[in-house]
Structure formats: structure tokens, C-alpha cells
């Protein structure tokens, strides 16, 4: 069950090595059952379908097969996932559990309905070993608790904004322990004008539906959700894209709350006042488009997208910054994307509709490998 902690540092569980092995069949079986139950909830919570697919036995075994050397668990792992993306804590925990670790996952008191549904499913699967070694906790800000859990950890996994990561790093780890951090990131999309013109009407529609899912599932707050689009080519076809996005948002019955509508207007006009925007398109309640020369990487509100025109993909590369994580794409050749991926330095280049598809390699880290340690044996 989800334990509510507070009022002292006496934990209601023991933090010790789990006794599990890397790829322990008990964990694999548990995750397989969890996968099946989450897939059944996919119609109600679409993001849970992606999570369930990720936890299938075939995918788990594929990830385990890619580990090299003699691997053993790290020990005790303390996870602090973000509050704004309900499924991240499961990906982080599942890979660490698959590595055989004892895990403590702090769930934000502000976690949403999808997170609660996941926990309900998790606790419906009885397993004494996992109940003893895998712990989901929630508490309001409590420096003593955070300090105690940090001190007990062999690895601390921090997801969230830069300020959150800095604040949590104030709590010391044991001398042998280390942090694995996933701070603020931003993402954008690239579209080939030639590829867009060459695509059929159905292909364009499917691309925009994928873009909608990438951006709107988590109100554009996920680090991998696009906040802007680079149009690569000499013709401006963004108006057609924007019109399709308005139509898809209406078809999906996307609702823009009044507070969000106000925020979007304020952000858009603020960006224009700062000289970053040449034109504002209030396409619909769901879609606001800003003509700019580059991506505005701060979150401006759900459904605010910058649109920038360049002649070649080469021109995008110097506009990439260290903070950029995921680039979603449409209309480019494989060779173009491989060259862009190597030269730009971004962590992920994926098709429209795949921005939120979690990968065990995230922000350039192979998580399953990070959650294990290597033993060397010389004979």
C-alpha cells in the first residue's frame, strides 16, 4: 500500500538489500501481471497503455538480454519522480526492481488520478517478496525524512526541475552512493516541407494526431513534449498543420480550462513584448501558435507552440542547446535523421507520436545498467 509518512524518521519498513537477483523471475512475473492489468485500463488512461506495453515480458526479456558482464543490484534506490507526469515513477521503479534493488519511491501528494490507478493495480497483485522490498511512500515537505532516505540510499534518482534537483542535492548521501539526475529538459519538432507536401492527406492527419498525443497527454509539461516546430524548407505550410491540429483537438474533445486560457494569452503577449515573437495566431482555445526564429523553451501553457522556418536541417543544429532532449520528426529520410542526431547532440530523435514512449535509455543513460553494478572475476 501507499504509505503516508511524516512526524519523524522512524520508517515502517527496513531498508536492506532485497535478496533479489538481476532479472529475478519473481519480479519479471510481477511486472508481467502488472502489464496486463494496466493494458486493461488503457481506454480510460491512454498513458497506461504505453506503460503496460513497456512492461510486457517480451520487452523485459529483451532489455535483460542487452546487459553485459556479471551484474548485481546496486542495493537501496531512492526515487523522487516528478508530480506532473504520472507514469514516470513506474518506469523508474520497474527497471530498478528488475535490477534486483530494494526501492523507495516518493509519490508526490499532488499526483494525479492515473498515478492512483497504477498504485491500486500494483497493490492488487499479491507478492510477499515485493511487498517487503518495494516501497511507495508519500509525504509533504519533510527535511528529516528526505535526509534519512537519502542517507540510506546506494543510489538516488532525481526527476524534476533544476531547482528541485538542487534542493534535493542538499541532503548528503553516504560516501559510496551517487545521484542519477533528470533535471529540466525541453523538446521540439522538425518537419520537412518537402516531406509534408509529398505525404497523403491521411499521412498528414496521422502525423498531427501523433503530435497532439506528444503534446497534450501531460498538458505539454513532459520534458519530451514538443514546445515548438522547425519547418525545414522554402515554403510556409504551417497554416495547414495548425488547422489540422485545431481539428484534432476538437475531435479529441480537448478542454482548455479558463485559467489555462488566461495563462496562454499572458505568455504569448509577454513573449511578443519581449521581442521573441513576430506574430501570434490564436487558432482556437486549444491551440496558440507563435511565429518566432527559435523555440521558446519555457512552458507557456498547454497548447502554445512556436513555429520557426529554416531552409535546411543544417540551420537547426546551431540552435540546439544542452537542455534539448527529444526531437520529434516528420518527412525526413533516415540518413538525414542519423546525421542530425549525431551532429546536434540531442538525446532522442523519434517520429511524431513517440515522444512520450519511454525507453530504457533516457537522457543518454541506460537505466537498467545504471541500476546495477558490475562484478569482475579473473581466473
C-alpha positions in Angstrom: 0.0 0.0 0.0 1.0 3.7 -0.4 2.4 4.7 3.0 1.8 8.2 4.3 5.0 9.2 6.2 5.6 12.1 8.5 6.2 13.1 12.1 9.6 11.6 12.5 12.1 9.4 10.8 11.1 6.0 12.1 10.4 4.2 8.9 7.7 1.5 8.9 9.9 -0.8 6.8 13.5 -2.0 6.8 15.9 -0.7 4.1 18.3 -3.5 3.3 19.4 -5.4 0.2 16.5 -7.2 -1.3 18.0 -10.6 -1.8 16.7 -10.5 -5.4 18.9 -11.1 -8.4 19.1 -9.0 -11.6 16.3 -10.3 -13.8 14.7 -12.2 -10.9 11.8 -14.3 -12.2 9.6 -13.2 -9.3 10.0 -9.6 -10.4 9.5 -10.5 -14.1 6.3 -12.3 -13.3 5.0 -9.4 -11.2 5.7 -6.9 -13.9 4.1 -9.1 -16.5 0.9 -9.3 -14.4 1.1 -5.5 -13.8 1.4 -5.0 -17.6 -1.7 -7.0 -18.3 -3.8 -5.1 -15.8 -2.5 -1.7 -17.0 -3.3 -2.5 -20.6 -6.9 -3.2 -19.5 -7.1 0.4 -18.2 -5.7 1.9 -21.4 -9.0 3.1 -22.7 -9.6 5.2 -19.5 -6.0 6.3 -19.2 -4.2 6.2 -22.6 -0.8 6.7 -21.0 -1.2 3.5 -19.0 -1.5 1.5 -22.3 2.0 2.7 -23.2 3.2 1.8 -19.8 1.6 -1.7 -19.9 3.2 -2.3 -23.3 6.6 -1.4 -22.0 6.2 -3.9 -19.1 5.4 -6.9 -21.3 7.5 -10.0 -20.7 9.0 -9.9 -24.2 10.2 -6.3 -23.7 11.6 -7.1 -20.3 13.5 -10.1 -21.6 14.8 -8.0 -24.5 16.2 -5.4 -22.1 17.8 -8.0 -19.9 19.4 -9.7 -22.9 21.3 -6.4 -23.6 23.1 -6.3 -20.3 26.7 -7.2 -20.4 29.0 -8.7 -17.8 28.3 -10.1 -14.3 25.6 -7.7 -13.0 24.4 -7.4 -9.4 21.9 -4.9 -7.8 23.1 -1.5 -6.6 21.3 -2.1 -3.2 18.8 0.5 -2.0 17.5 3.1 -4.5 15.6 6.2 -3.5 13.4 7.6 -6.3 12.0 11.2 -6.4 9.9 11.4 -9.5 8.1 14.5 -10.8 4.5 15.3 -9.9 3.5 16.5 -13.4 3.9 13.2 -15.3 2.0 10.4 -13.5 3.8 7.4 -15.1 7.5 8.3 -14.7 7.7 6.8 -11.3 6.7 3.3 -12.6 9.3 3.3 -15.3 12.0 4.3 -12.9 10.9 1.9 -10.2 10.2 -1.1 -12.6 13.7 -1.0 -14.1 15.3 -0.7 -10.7 13.2 -3.6 -9.4 14.2 -5.6 -12.4 17.8 -4.9 -11.4 17.0 -6.6 -8.1 17.1 -3.5 -5.9 15.2 -2.5 -2.8 13.3 0.6 -3.8 11.7 3.5 -2.1 9.6 5.7 -4.4 8.3 9.0 -3.1 4.9 9.8 -4.7 4.0 13.5 -4.6 0.9 14.4 -2.7 -0.1 16.2 -5.9 0.0 13.1 -8.0 -3.0 12.7 -10.4 -5.7 10.1 -11.0 -3.5 7.9 -13.3 -0.9 7.6 -10.5 -3.5 6.5 -8.0 -4.9 4.0 -10.5 -1.4 2.5 -11.0 -0.9 2.1 -7.3 -4.3 0.4 -6.9 -3.4 -2.1 -9.6 0.1 -2.6 -8.0 -1.4 -3.4 -4.6 -4.0 -5.8 -6.1 -1.2 -8.1 -7.1 -0.1 -10.1 -4.0 3.6 -10.9 -3.7 5.3 -11.1 -0.3 8.8 -10.5 -1.6 8.0 -7.4 -3.4 5.8 -6.1 -0.6 8.8 -6.4 1.7 11.4 -4.8 -0.6 9.4 -2.3 -2.8 8.0 0.7 -1.0 5.8 3.6 -2.3 5.6 6.5 0.1 4.1 9.9 0.2 4.8 12.9 2.4 4.7 16.7 2.4 8.0 18.5 2.6 9.9 16.9 5.4 13.6 17.5 5.5 14.2 14.9 8.2 12.6 12.1 6.1 14.3 13.1 2.9 17.6 13.2 4.7 17.1 9.8 6.3 16.1 8.2 3.0 19.0 9.9 1.2 21.5 8.6 3.8 20.1 5.1 3.4 20.4 5.0 -0.4 23.1 3.5 -2.5 21.6 5.4 -5.5 19.3 8.4 -5.5 17.3 9.1 -8.7 16.0 12.6 -9.0 13.5 13.7 -11.6 12.1 17.2 -11.9 13.0 20.9 -12.4 16.5 22.2 -11.9 15.5 23.9 -8.6 14.1 20.7 -7.3 17.3 18.8 -8.1 19.4 21.4 -6.5 17.2 21.4 -3.4 17.4 17.6 -3.0 21.1 17.5 -3.6 21.5 19.5 -0.3 20.8 16.2 1.5 24.0 14.2 1.7 24.4 10.7 0.5 26.6 8.0 2.1 30.2 8.3 0.8 29.8 5.4 -1.6 26.4 6.5 -3.0 25.7 8.6 -6.1 22.9 10.6 -7.8 21.3 9.9 -11.1 19.6 13.1 -12.1 17.0 14.1 -14.8 16.6 17.9 -14.5 14.7 20.4 -16.7 14.7 19.5 -20.4 12.9 20.8 -23.4 11.9 19.3 -26.7 10.8 20.4 -30.2 9.7 19.0 -33.5 11.1 19.2 -37.0 9.0 18.9 -40.2 10.3 18.6 -43.8 8.2 20.9 -46.0 9.1 18.6 -48.9 8.1 15.5 -46.9 4.9 17.2 -45.8 3.9 18.1 -49.4 4.7 14.6 -50.5 2.6 12.9 -47.8 -1.0 11.9 -48.4 -3.9 13.6 -46.6 -4.2 10.6 -44.4 -0.5 10.6 -43.5 -0.6 14.3 -42.6 -3.7 13.7 -40.4 -2.0 10.8 -38.7 1.2 12.9 -38.1 -0.8 15.7 -36.5 -2.7 13.1 -34.3 0.7 11.8 -33.2 1.9 15.4 -32.5 -1.3 16.0 -30.4 -0.6 13.0 -28.3 3.0 14.0 -27.8 2.0 17.5 -26.6 -1.4 17.2 -24.9 -1.3 14.0 -22.8 0.5 15.7 -20.0 -0.5 19.3 -20.9 2.8 19.8 -22.7 4.6 19.6 -19.3 6.5 16.4 -20.0 10.2 17.0 -20.8 9.8 15.2 -24.1 6.7 17.1 -25.3 7.4 19.5 -28.2 7.1 23.2 -27.5 7.9 24.3 -30.9 8.2 23.3 -34.6 11.0 24.0 -37.1 9.7 24.0 -40.6 12.5 22.9 -42.9 12.1 24.2 -46.5 11.4 27.2 -48.6 7.6 27.1 -48.4 5.3 28.0 -45.5 2.9 25.2 -45.0 2.4 25.7 -41.2 -1.1 27.0 -41.6 -2.4 23.6 -42.8 -0.7 21.9 -39.9 -2.2 24.4 -37.4 -5.7 23.9 -38.9 -5.3 20.1 -38.7 -4.2 20.4 -35.0 -7.3 22.5 -34.2 -9.5 19.9 -35.8 -7.8 17.0 -34.0 -8.1 18.8 -30.6 -11.8 19.4 -31.2 -12.3 15.7 -32.3 -10.5 14.6 -29.1 -12.7 16.9 -27.1 -9.8 18.7 -25.5 -11.0 21.1 -22.9 -9.0 24.3 -22.1 -9.6 25.4 -18.6 -10.3 29.1 -18.1 -7.1 29.6 -16.0 -5.0 27.9 -18.7 -6.6 30.1 -21.4 -5.6 33.2 -19.5 -2.1 31.9 -18.9 -1.6 31.2 -22.6 -2.7 34.7 -23.6 -0.4 36.3 -21.0 2.5 34.1 -22.0 2.0 34.8 -25.7 1.7 38.5 -25.3 4.6 38.6 -22.9 6.8 36.7 -25.4 5.8 39.3 -28.1 6.5 42.2 -25.8 10.0 40.7 -25.1 10.7 40.8 -28.9 10.7 37.0 -29.4 7.5 36.7 -31.4 6.7 38.3 -34.8 3.1 37.2 -35.0 0.5 35.5 -32.7 -2.1 33.1 -34.1 -5.0 32.4 -31.6 -6.0 29.4 -33.6 -8.5 28.1 -31.1 -9.0 27.7 -27.3 -6.7 24.6 -27.6 -4.0 25.9 -29.9 -1.9 29.1 -29.8 0.8 29.5 -32.4 3.7 31.9 -32.3 5.9 32.8 -35.2 9.5 33.0 -34.0 13.0 32.4 -35.1 13.7 29.7 -32.5 12.0 27.6 -29.8 10.9 29.3 -26.6 11.8 26.6 -24.2 9.9 27.7 -21.1 6.5 26.2 -20.6 4.0 28.8 -21.8 0.8 26.9 -21.1 -0.7 23.8 -22.7 -1.2 24.2 -26.4 1.3 27.0 -27.1 3.7 26.2 -29.9 6.4 28.3 -31.6 6.8 28.0 -35.4 10.1 28.7 -37.0 11.2 28.5 -40.6 14.6 27.4 -41.8 15.8 26.5 -45.3 17.8 23.4 -44.3 18.1 21.0 -41.4 21.7 22.2 -41.1 20.3 25.5 -39.8 18.6 23.9 -36.9 21.8 22.4 -35.4 23.4 25.6 -34.0 20.0 26.4 -32.4 20.1 23.3 -30.3 21.1 23.8 -26.6 22.2 21.4 -23.9 18.8 21.4 -22.4 17.1 20.0 -25.5 16.2 16.3 -25.1 13.7 14.9 -27.7 13.2 15.9 -31.3 10.1 14.5 -33.0 10.2 14.4 -36.8 8.1 14.0 -39.9 9.1 13.8 -43.6 12.8 13.3 -43.4 15.0 10.4 -44.7 16.8 8.0 -42.4 20.2 9.4 -43.5 19.1 13.0 -42.7 17.9 12.0 -39.2 21.1 10.0 -38.4 23.3 12.9 -39.4 21.1 15.4 -37.4 21.1 13.1 -34.4 24.9 12.8 -34.3 25.7 16.4 -35.0 23.0 18.1 -32.9 23.8 16.3 -29.7 20.2 15.8 -28.7 19.3 12.6 -26.7 16.4 11.3 -28.8 15.1 11.7 -32.3 11.8 9.9 -32.7 8.7 10.0 -35.1 5.6 12.1 -34.3 3.6 10.2 -31.8 6.6 8.6 -30.0 7.8 11.5 -27.8 6.2 10.0 -24.7 7.2 6.4 -25.4 9.6 5.7 -22.6 12.9 4.0 -23.4 15.3 2.3 -21.0 17.9 4.7 -22.5 16.7 8.1 -21.2 18.6 11.4 -21.4 21.6 9.3 -22.7 21.6 6.9 -19.7 21.0 3.2 -20.0 18.8 2.9 -16.9 18.9 -0.8 -16.4 22.7 -0.7 -16.5 22.7 2.3 -14.1 20.6 0.4 -11.6 23.2 -2.4 -11.5 26.8 -2.8 -10.6 29.4 -4.9 -12.4 31.5 -7.6 -10.8 34.7 -8.7 -12.4 36.2 -12.1 -11.9 39.7 -13.0 -13.1 40.7 -16.7 -13.1 
